Amino acid sequence: MNSLKKAFRYANSKLIYLLLFGFLPAAFCSACFPISKIINFICWNAENPAGDFKSILFATSHIADKWWWIPLAMFLLAVLSYCMLFGAIDRHMRIGSFTMSFKRFSARANYNVISATLFSVAVILCFVLDEFLFASLATLSSNVFSGATLTVALSLSAFLSFALLALAVALLIMWVPTMMHTGLNASAAFGMSVRQLGRDYWNVALSLAAVGAVALVLYVLNGVLKMHIGVFLDMVFYCFVVVYYLVLAFTLFFEKNGIERMDLKKTSIWEK
């Protein structure tokens, strides 16, 4: 898929700037869906056997621990960061001028706050539903299996929940740029974005799964060796995923709609 290569190339060229503003959305994602807690739960199952649905849900999420307020605090900050990221990437591809200046913050917040809020809410729903899915599957597994068989069953449950999460967020990939460029309402823009995405949907889902598979090796090592760097791994993983995802979203939108990418030119259209 040519769009994937273009997205990686663009992300690498502006990586430092994008990661700077991708940090807060990454913290938001990490607080909503801490992958490290799920992997640690599986790796440490022999020492802390799986219990009922409530205990598993609390053990694999921030829903009821002392950090429960973090997702709420991160939500607003993530929305504001998304506003800057949406505006910077879109402006660069549209007119060839890249800037992350705070002087443009009010304008970008004004134009992008609705799409950024809707996107953040959609991400929350995907994460929460996936957490409940894993907790349900883990509860069922703990009532049927034990020992090594239970560990295998929990691993398969995690694999299924991660796969469904990748499929869900892949479906949202072109939603934001479609809302921004067409002025359609959320539902109409979503329908249009899914139709335009077409068969590339599977390529997007597989690319997200591939990135996750690479990170999974580090998560398992952290869990098995009890390195206790789960929070750090979550932050780094989500930072790169957020940047890659948003760049790919706009790359796909411009490509699918036949819009010329001015960032690929040597000069901005304002400099002509």
Helices and strands as residue ranges (DSSP letters): H 2-13, H 15-32, H 35-43, H 53-59, H 70-95, G 102-104, H 105-144, H 147-171, H 175-182, H 186-197, H 200-225, H 230-256, G 262-264, G 269-271
